[in-house]
Amino acid sequence: MPLQAQTMNIGQIMDYLPHRYPFLLIDRVVEVEPAKRIVAIKNVTINEPFFNGHFPGYPIMPGVLVVEAMAQTGCILLLSEIPDREKKLVVFTGIDGAKFRRAITPGDQIRIEVDVLSFRPRAGKMEGKAYIDGKLACEATLTCAVVPRQSSSSSSAPSDNASKDAQ
């Protein structure tokens, strides 16, 4: 069922993503252009668990988590195009051209913009950008694969062949 709402609250986001605290990294979707573009918001607070160790006395959001937030944002858009999305996961298969242009610190609000470059039923490619106060903080090209979701009784991860299947 395609995504109908132009905005999504945290409950609706959790209907699409399997991630939960502390790894759910987007708070709200504010704009959707089906199959093309999505914009989400992440409010960064000092209560984030990673700030305890990255870096004490100078808290900076790890760049890898900014990229993960972009991937989660894109995942919502791609899953909205899949009819049986509750049976699927979207997993990373690549990160290209990642650039970190400014630090993200407590009190910042990240505006995450993701544009679909290509999408097939089993794989996708997206361009993600993260902004703070209208200034580019991070950008990357992300590739992903759509894989079957394991049953909740199974503890194994998706197959390592997901990357090979996506190519």
C-alpha positions in Angstrom: 0.0 0.0 0.0 1.7 3.3 -1.1 2.3 5.9 1.5 -0.6 8.4 1.5 0.2 10.8 4.3 2.5 13.8 3.6 3.6 13.7 7.3 4.1 10.9 9.7 4.4 10.9 13.5 6.6 8.6 15.5 3.9 5.9 15.8 3.5 5.8 12.0 7.2 5.7 11.5 7.4 2.7 13.8 4.8 1.0 11.7 7.3 1.1 8.8 10.6 0.5 10.5 11.6 -2.3 12.8 14.1 0.0 14.6 13.4 0.9 18.2 15.1 3.0 20.9 17.9 3.7 21.0 18.4 3.0 17.3 15.3 4.6 15.8 16.9 7.8 14.5 14.1 9.8 13.0 11.3 11.6 14.9 8.9 12.8 12.2 8.4 12.8 8.4 7.4 16.2 7.1 7.3 15.7 3.3 6.7 12.8 0.9 6.7 12.7 -2.8 5.8 9.0 -3.4 8.6 6.9 -5.0 10.8 10.0 -5.4 11.6 12.0 -2.3 11.1 12.1 1.5 12.1 14.6 4.2 12.4 13.7 7.9 13.4 15.4 11.1 15.7 14.2 13.9 15.8 16.2 17.1 19.2 15.7 18.7 19.2 15.8 22.5 21.9 15.5 25.2 20.0 12.3 26.3 21.1 10.3 23.3 23.1 7.3 24.6 26.0 7.8 22.3 26.9 11.2 23.8 28.2 9.5 26.9 31.3 8.4 25.0 31.4 10.5 21.8 33.1 12.7 23.0 32.9 13.4 26.7 33.1 17.2 27.2 32.5 17.8 23.5 29.4 15.8 22.4 29.2 15.1 18.6 26.7 12.8 16.9 28.7 10.1 15.2 28.7 10.4 11.5 27.8 6.8 11.0 24.5 7.5 12.9 23.7 10.5 10.7 24.1 8.2 7.7 21.9 5.6 9.4 19.2 8.3 9.9 19.3 9.0 6.2 19.0 5.3 5.5 16.0 4.9 7.8 14.4 7.9 6.1 14.8 6.4 2.7 13.7 3.0 3.9 10.3 4.4 4.8 9.9 5.7 1.2 11.0 2.5 -0.4 8.9 0.2 1.9 5.9 2.3 1.0 6.2 1.1 -2.6 6.2 -2.6 -1.6 2.8 -4.3 -1.2 3.9 -6.8 1.5 6.2 -4.5 3.4 5.5 -6.1 6.7 7.3 -9.2 5.4 10.3 -7.3 4.2 13.4 -5.4 5.5 15.5 -2.9 3.7 19.2 -3.4 4.5 22.3 -1.4 3.6 24.5 -2.8 0.8 26.7 0.3 0.3 27.6 3.8 1.2 29.4 5.9 -1.3 30.8 9.5 -1.3 30.0 10.1 2.4 31.1 13.6 3.4 30.8 15.1 6.8 30.8 18.9 6.6 29.9 20.1 10.1 29.4 18.6 13.6 26.0 17.8 14.9 25.6 18.5 18.6 22.9 18.4 21.2 20.1 20.9 20.5 20.4 20.6 16.7 17.5 19.6 14.6 18.6 17.6 11.5 16.5 17.9 8.4 17.1 14.8 6.4 16.3 14.9 2.7 16.5 11.7 0.6 16.0 11.4 -3.1 15.5 8.1 -4.9 18.0 7.6 -7.7 16.7 4.1 -8.7 14.5 1.5 -7.2 13.6 -2.0 -8.2 11.6 -4.5 -6.2 14.9 -6.0 -4.7 17.3 -3.1 -4.6 17.5 0.7 -4.4 19.9 3.6 -4.6 19.3 6.9 -2.8 21.0 10.3 -2.3 20.8 11.5 1.3 21.6 14.9 2.7 21.4 16.1 6.3 21.1 19.8 7.1 21.4 21.8 10.3 19.9 25.3 10.1 19.8 25.1 6.3 23.5 24.2 6.1 24.7 20.9 4.7 26.1 18.7 7.5 26.4 15.3 5.8 25.8 13.8 2.4 26.1 10.2 1.0 24.8 7.9 -1.7 23.2 4.8 -0.2 22.4 1.5 -1.8 20.2 -1.1 -0.2 18.5 -4.5 -0.8 15.0 -5.6 0.0 15.2 -8.9 1.8 12.6 -11.2 3.5 12.0 -10.4 7.2 13.0 -13.2 9.5 10.3 -14.5 11.8 10.3 -13.0 15.3 11.3 -16.5 16.7 14.4 -16.5 14.5 17.5 -14.7 15.8 19.6 -14.9 12.6 20.4 -11.9 10.5 19.5 -11.5 6.8 21.6 -13.6 4.4 25.0 -12.3 3.4 23.8 -13.0 -0.1 21.6 -9.9 0.0 24.3 -7.7 -1.3 25.1 -10.2 -4.1 21.4 -10.5 -5.0 21.0 -6.7 -5.1 23.7 -6.3 -7.8 
